[in-house]
């Protein structure tokens, strides 16, 4: 009895131990299952978190790609706008340069026409003035020849008159001498004698002297008149020649011709490098 009684508590203890072990094992198994479930839950959460991160990364990448594409599109549009503006500016500048060059060319052509017209007018006036001078000079020279011819004719006429007066004086002297000789011969032939013959002869000589003196006086008067007339003709000739010379116009000098305008310098749209900057690049 005692052994049996003693064995019952031992068995109970063994059963209790077994139960405790079983309970511990079951608890451990439950804990392991819970741990596995927790691990699985953590793994699932981690996977979900990773997928969310991946999705977020993808979304961010998509956003960045979209932003980059938008930025690229905006930059391309800005580039196209800048290129268009630059092209418009270049076209506008080229048109302005072309208009300026056309204006410069028109002004140059107008200046050339004005200078050519002025040169033609100056040359025409010079030719007309030179022709007028030549005509006035020729007319004055012709008038001088007429004046000299008139003076020469006057000289010849006066000299002829003087020669005629000298001939008359000689004839008068010869006539007086002949008359004196005849009178003396008549007195001597009359046979008169005495003092009366001398008186008559002296009277004849006196008459001859008077005739000689009268002829010489007439000749001297004619000589003085001739000299006066020649002097007057000379003075008139000199005055007429001076008047003719004073009618000669002013001889024109070679005119000063205005210079033709210098060839203009046309504007070059590429000379100042205004549009030489490199084109705006588009980022790749």
Secondary structure as GFF3:
##gff-version 3
##sequence-region A 1 284
A	DSSP	alpha_helix	2	189	.	.	.	ID=ss1
A	DSSP	alpha_helix	195	246	.	.	.	ID=ss2
###
